[in-house]
Amino acid sequence: MSIQHLLTFLLLLAPNIFLCASVHGHRIDHNEREADGAYRPRDKDHYSDVEHNVEFDHEAILGSVKEAEEYDQLSPEESRRRLEKLLHKMDLNGDQFICRKELKQWILNSLVNLAKEEAKERMLEADEDQDGIVTWEEYLQDTFGVENEDLGAEDTLMMLQEEMMWKVADEDGDGKLNFVEFSVFTNPEEHVAMHPLLVNQTMREKDSNNDSVLDFSEYLGDRGVQQDKEWVMSEREKFEHEMDLNKDGVLDLDEVHRWVIPDNDEIAEEEVEHLFALADDDHDDLLSYEEVLRHHDVFVGSQATDYGHDFVRFKDEL
């Protein structure tokens, strides 16, 4: 079935069938959709109402969930030693300081590496014969556990949606995905070529009157049914002051894109601000090697990481 036929078929379906389903259904973790329809940014659990989750800080510096877990088992001395080696790579101009620009670039690279690591793990699961290529049949078996003809109605719709994304990710059109193509497929929100599909999916789900924009009631959708008045007012405040950039009372396609797709640049900026607040002791807007190593537990963690202390100190400094 061609992409055009798939699009036509999906557009004819009732939007509420999708119910804000994940783009990739059964094995999805990071790429799951939030209740409001946006994709989870990588720093989703960085803060909560209770405590500051330092794991993202470590992953943002190391570019690897596995390596961050490894650092948590190191002694403080070994953790600092390894971190110092990273500082020399991070310090692009070799002046023994880490400026905001250098730290931001490092974090952006880490986000790319985190996506690759995630894709690699998923590919190991899906690539049944371990030949470095994932066929559509292998992916269906890994994700749904059945053949096409055995899928139920809801899974069939999800499968058609994923097949459409598969065809876009399959750059050479051979029906199979190599690692680069599979990375695009498994992390669609991080690849510009996939963004129109994600935005169009959101519009199919939420644009009930088919006018190509979302008003506030469409933005809320079924989420607002059992929520209290205070929650609805909070969402309206966000809708009017943060999301509706041109103040016309609705979200157009560009505004929906900004809402749905996580912005790695913004995530990196916020992480830089956060790390500087914790480690720039002399407030000179530079991180010396000494400052970073003094706060090694903030950047990479170790057996001696004092999570509660870090959180209290961060709250105090704010």
KAFEN-V681685 format. One record per pair of residues at least 12 apart in sequence whose ideal C-beta (glycine too) atoms are under 8 Angstrom apart, sorted by the first residue. I is the first residue (numbers start at 0). J is the second residue. Records with the same first field share a line. If there is no record, write none. Layout:
I = J  J
This chain:
0 = 159  162
2 = 163  166  167
5 = 159  162  163  166
6 = 163
8 = 159
9 = 156  159  160  163  203
10 = 203
12 = 156  203
14 = 203  204  205  206  207
15 = 204
16 = 153  156
17 = 156  160  200  203  204
18 = 204  221
19 = 32  34  36  204  220
20 = 32  157
22 = 160  161  164  187  197  200
23 = 142  161  184  185
24 = 142  143  154  157  161
25 = 142  143  144
26 = 121  124  141  142
28 = 117
29 = 41  117  186
30 = 185  186  187  188
34 = 222
35 = 218  222
36 = 201  204  205  220  258  259
37 = 258  259  260  261
38 = 188  197  259  260  261
39 = 261
40 = 261  262  266
41 = 55  58  110  113  261  263  266
42 = 55  59  266  269  270
45 = 270
50 = 306  307  310
51 = 309  310  313
53 = 297  300  304  306  309  310
54 = 67
55 = 270
56 = 270  273  274  297  298
57 = 70  71  298  299  300
58 = 109  113
59 = 106  109  110  267  270
60 = 85  105  106  109  298  299
61 = 85  109  299
62 = 108  109  110  111  112  113  116
63 = 112  113  116
64 = 113  116
65 = 116
67 = 299  300
70 = 299  300  301
71 = 300  301  302  304
72 = 302
73 = 301  302
74 = 301  302  303
75 = 295  296  301  302  303
77 = 301
78 = 295  296  299  300  301
79 = 292  295  301
81 = 299
82 = 291  292  295  298  299
83 = 288  292
85 = 299
86 = 288  291  292
89 = 101  102  105
90 = 288
91 = 104
95 = 287  288
96 = 285  286  287  288
97 = 285  286  287  288  291
98 = 284  285  286
99 = 271  275  284
102 = 271  274  275  286
103 = 267  268  271
106 = 266  267  270  271
107 = 263  264  267
110 = 189  263  266  267
111 = 189
114 = 182  186  189
115 = 182
117 = 185  186
118 = 178  181  182  185  186
119 = 178
121 = 181  185
122 = 178  181  185
124 = 141
125 = 137  138  141  142  181
127 = 140  141
131 = 177  178
132 = 175  176  177
133 = 175  176  181
134 = 174  175
135 = 162  165  174  175
138 = 161  165  176
139 = 158
142 = 161
143 = 158
160 = 200
163 = 196
164 = 184  187  193  196
165 = 184
167 = 183  192  193  196
168 = 180  181  183  184  187  192  193
170 = 183
188 = 259  260  261
189 = 261  263
194 = 256  260
197 = 259  260
198 = 252  255  256  259  260
201 = 255  259
202 = 252  255
204 = 220
205 = 217  218  220
211 = 251  252
212 = 249  250  251  252
213 = 249  250  255
214 = 248  249
215 = 235  238  248
218 = 234  238  242  250
219 = 231  234
238 = 250
242 = 254  257  258
244 = 257
273 = 313
274 = 286  297  298
276 = 313  316  317
277 = 294  297  309  312  313  316
278 = 290  291  293  294  297  298
280 = 293
296 = 309
297 = 309
